[in-house]
Amino acid sequence: MKELVEYIAETLVDEPDAVDVRESEEDDTIFIELRVAKVDLGKVIGKQGRTARAIRSLLSAAAGKDNKRARLEIVD
């Protein structure tokens, strides 16, 4: 899961070196924390949160294959 979010974020932003993804797991839920540079925050969130929602949808689909749930938090 971490690799998926990292790949998507790095392709969206202008500063891919600043992308930091952390993953933790608790029971059947995977928690992903995404940090990007301040100037790239809007690119990851998108207009009205559409890009962030799309990333969350992809993450949920990938986690569903393993019968798990996924939560993405974008930290500024």
N, C-alpha and C positions, 0 to 999 in steps of 0.2 A: 504494500500500500504506500509506503513511504516513497519508494522509487517512482510510482505513478504520479503522485502529487509533485514531487521534485521535478520530474520531466515536464509536466504541464506548466508549472510555474516558471521554470527556466526559459521555456519557449515564449512565454508571454511578456516577460520583463526586459528592460534595457540593461539592467545590471544583474546578470545571472549568478555572479559570484556572491552576491549578497543574499541569495535564497538559502534559508535554513529551515529544514523540516525535521521535526522530532515526533517520534511515535511511541506511544505507550499502550498497554493493553490491560483491561480489567474485565474479568469474566468473559462475556462474549462481545464486548465492545472495544473497538480500536479507536484510540484518540490520536488525532493528527494535529500538530500545531505548526502553522506555516508563518514564517517571518520573511518579509521582503524589505527592500530599501523604501524609505518614505516616499520617494518620487514614483515608485512602481506600485504603490498600494492601490491606487485607482484602477490600474490595469488588471490587477488580480481580482478586484471586487466587481468591476464592470458597471455599466449603466444600470441603475436600480438593482444592483446585486445579481445580474443575470450570469455573469461569468462565474462568480462564486457558487451560485446555485448549480450551474452546469458541472463544475468540478465536484461538488458534493454528490450530484447524481451519478457521475462516473465512479466515484469512490464507493457509494452505496452498492452499485451493481457489482463492482469487483469484490467487495466484502461479502455480498450475498452468496457468491460462489462457495465461500468457506463457511456458510451459515453463521456469519457474524454481522455485527452492525458497525458502522463507521461514523465518526463525528469529526468534522473539520473546523478548526478555529483559526481564523486569520488574525494574527497579533500584530499591532502596529508598534 
